Amino acid sequence: MKKILGFISIMVWWAVSVFSAHAAGESPLVLPLDMDGLKTELSLVRGMDRGMDREKEKSDRVWPKKVTYAHETYDFRNNVFHREMKTVEIEKKPSRIIPHAVGVAEILWAICPRKRIVAFNEFSADPEFCFIADAVKKRGPVFKSRQTELVIGFQPDLVFMVFYSGAAFREKLNQAKIPYFDLGYFGTIGSIKKQILLIGKIIGEEENAEELVKTINRSMSKIQKMLPAPDSPKRVLYYDEGGYIPGKISNFNSICDIIGAVNVGGEQGVKSWAQVDNETLLRWNPDIIIVPAGSGLKDHLMADKVLSHSSAVKHNKIYEIPGVYLRVDSQFILLSANLLAGIVYENEF
């Protein structure tokens, strides 16, 4: 517990210190909710394995079981969703689980007894990608995403994959007769909540999954109750390397929705991701531009002659956010919303 809280404090300090002097002479960034407490709530819904024996006895009676679910994939080339109903039969309660994606690892960390997670991929141990990276590195073991043989060597009875898990990885698991479950696409807050409940059913932790969704809803409500009521919503654009911006089908759109801001990419008709030039960026003229910390994009945009006429440049409203907050696809999307709210509604809390 002390190790987890220590890591939370480090992450909170890192996030807030990025903005503590976001413009010369301005006050430090103030957030709607305490980031430390929020992350703890989203990390420990199992109550530190309280009542595990009772839950184990109850859940063991339902195996084998069938789970019917809606499997969604997203065709990024044509910007369309594909959805089909599937049914999977699970012979026994999985006891050796490997998540092949950061978001799944973060969800399992909250709802599944830790001893059932036998390994993590490299991105789950990287603080640029994962909110529990420090704990994952200490807990281990960690494998590289393409080290399929190492994954097989851990002898998992279930591997969770997502839409970007490679075909070659799947094929090798098939050859080794390692059970796996493809969660498909998720990234928006609605899809994240659905996947939390599905993961809970698959691993026999339904009550913990339901509690995590309730925690998400409570936290979202708390943030929203703290928000001011502006005359018009702030228009926010997330600008990534190469000039790529996210649209309606993105976690950033969900983050903006939570705090009552407008995602400019979605507003302008972008569905998933699109590349824009600076002339287009000037025409859209967002109030605030968000860029990944360490990318150098703030300096690049501030120095551009075309963008010198834009509102965000003229008013110094370009903010750097650590990448982990921009890539999130788990319950920790609430941390991103909390942080963005502090930027959008500065000096309002």
C-alpha positions, -999 to 999 in steps of 0.1 A, spaced: 0 0 0 28 24 9 46 17 -24 14 24 -44 7 56 -25 43 67 -30 40 62 -67 7 81 -68 24 111 -50 52 111 -76 28 110 -105 7 138 -90 38 159 -84 49 153 -120 15 163 -135 10 194 -114 46 206 -115 43 207 -153 18 235 -149 30 251 -117 45 279 -137 25 276 -169 29 313 -175 53 337 -158 36 354 -128 5 332 -128 -6 311 -99 0 273 -98 -26 251 -115 -55 242 -92 -75 210 -100 -112 203 -92 -103 171 -72 -72 160 -53 -53 139 -78 -37 117 -52 -71 107 -37 -87 103 -71 -61 79 -83 -63 59 -51 -101 55 -55 -96 43 -91 -68 19 -82 -82 0 -52 -118 -10 -57 -111 -45 -44 -105 -30 -10 -71 -47 -8 -85 -81 -14 -110 -79 14 -134 -108 14 -115 -127 -12 -122 -162 2 -160 -156 3 -159 -142 -33 -138 -171 -45 -161 -197 -30 -191 -180 -46 -176 -175 -80 -161 -210 -83 -196 -224 -84 -204 -207 -118 -176 -224 -139 -176 -233 -167 -197 -205 -180 -208 -188 -212 -204 -150 -218 -222 -133 -246 -209 -99 -255 -208 -72 -283 -174 -73 -300 -165 -40 -316 -137 -32 -340 -129 1 -357 -119 4 -394 -95 34 -392 -91 35 -429 -129 39 -436 -138 54 -402 -166 30 -394 -174 6 -365 -180 -31 -370 -201 -48 -343 -211 -84 -338 -225 -104 -310 -202 -133 -298 -204 -160 -272 -174 -175 -255 -173 -205 -231 -148 -204 -203 -139 -237 -188 -125 -225 -155 -118 -193 -136 -85 -179 -150 -58 -178 -125 -28 -169 -146 -37 -138 -166 -15 -117 -189 -27 -83 -202 -12 -74 -237 -22 -38 -234 -17 -9 -209 -54 -1 -204 -62 -37 -197 -34 -39 -171 -47 -8 -154 -82 -22 -152 -70 -56 -139 -49 -38 -113 -80 -23 -99 -104 -53 -100 -83 -85 -100 -62 -100 -71 -26 -91 -81 -13 -126 -78 -35 -137 -107 -16 -113 -131 15 -132 -140 33 -108 -164 30 -73 -180 41 -59 -214 69 -33 -216 45 -4 -221 28 -11 -188 62 -6 -171 68 27 -189 56 59 -171 51 76 -205 23 51 -212 10 37 -179 -2 52 -146 9 22 -126 43 18 -143 64 20 -111 43 -6 -94 44 -29 -125 82 -27 -126 84 -37 -90 58 -64 -94 69 -78 -127 78 -98 -147 79 -76 -178 81 -88 -214 84 -70 -247 52 -69 -267 67 -91 -295 83 -117 -271 55 -143 -277 77 -172 -267 83 -155 -233 45 -150 -229 40 -187 -237 67 -196 -212 47 -179 -184 20 -206 -190 -10 -182 -188 -45 -196 -189 -58 -163 -204 -42 -135 -224 -62 -103 -229 -56 -87 -263 -70 -55 -279 -75 -42 -315 -39 -34 -320 -25 -68 -309 -8 -82 -340 -19 -112 -361 14 -129 -357 10 -128 -319 -24 -143 -321 -12 -171 -344 16 -181 -321 -8 -183 -291 -31 -204 -312 -2 -228 -321 7 -231 -284 -29 -236 -275 -28 -206 -251 -64 -192 -244 -68 -156 -253 -96 -131 -254 -98 -102 -279 -114 -72 -263 -116 -54 -296 -117 -16 -297 -121 7 -267 -110 42 -259 -140 64 -252 -153 65 -217 -184 47 -227 -165 18 -242 -140 17 -213 -169 11 -189 -183 -16 -211 -149 -33 -213 -144 -31 -175 -177 -50 -170 -168 -75 -197 -134 -82 -182 -150 -87 -148 -173 -113 -163 -145 -131 -181 -123 -134 -150 -151 -139 -124 -147 -105 -107 -181 -90 -117 -187 -72 -84 -153 -55 -84 -159 -45 -120 -193 -30 -112 -177 -12 -83 -150 3 -105 -177 16 -129 -196 31 -100 -164 48 -89 -159 62 -123 -194 76 -123 -190 91 -88 -157 107 -97 -171 121 -129 -200 136 -110 -177 151 -84 -156 168 -111 -186 181 -130 -201 196 -98 -169 216 -93 -170 231 -128 -180 267 -133 -208 276 -158 -191 298 -185 -210 318 -210 -198 295 -238 -177 263 -237 -139 265 -243 -128 251 -276 -98 228 -270 -76 211 -296 -51 184 -290 -22 187 -314 1 157 -317 34 151 -336 30 153 -373 1 176 -370 -24 148 -361 -55 157 -341 -82 134 -325 -118 136 -334 -151 123 -320 -140 86 -317 -112 93 -293 -105 93 -256 -97 131 -259 -132 137 -270 -145 119 -239 -122 139 -217 -136 172 -232 -172 159 -228 -166 152 -191 -155 187 -184 -179 205 -207 -153 216 -232 -154 213 -270 -129 190 -288 -122 211 -319 -113 180 -339 -147 165 -333 -164 198 -338 -148 201 -373 -160 166 -383 -129 145 -376 -139 110 -366 -108 92 -354 -75 111 -363 -67 135 -391 -36 155 -401 -40 193 -404 -18 221 -416 -12 253 -398 -36 273 -421 -64 249 -411 -54 252 -375 -56 290 -377 -90 288 -394 -103 266 -366 -87 290 -341 -91 270 -308 -91 288 -275 -66 263 -260 -41 239 -276 -28 208 -258 5 192 -269 25 162 -254 51 172 -229 87 168 -242 76 169 -279 89 205 -286 55 212 -303 47 242 -280 78 261 -292 72 250 -328 36 264 -327 45 295 -308 72 304 -334 51 298 -365 43 330 -384 9 317 -396 -2 308 -361 10 341 -346 -25 354 -354 -43 326 -336 -60 331 -302 -41 303 -284 -7 317 -295 -16 354 -288 -29 346 -253 -2 319 -245 -28 292 -242 -6 263 -254 -1 237 -227 21 207 -224 7 176 -208 26 144 -200 18 118 -227 3 93 -202 -27 116 -197 -32 118 -234 -29 81 -242 -51 68 -214 -77 41 -222 -87 29 -187 -105 42 -156 -77 67 -153 -93 88 -180 -108 106 -150 -73 118 -140 -69 133 -175 -103 150 -172 -93 164 -137 -61 177 -151 -76 192 -183 -103 209 -162 -76 227 -142 -62 241 -175 -95 250 -191 -110 266 -160 -78 281 -146 -83 303 -115 -119 289 -111 -113 264 -83 
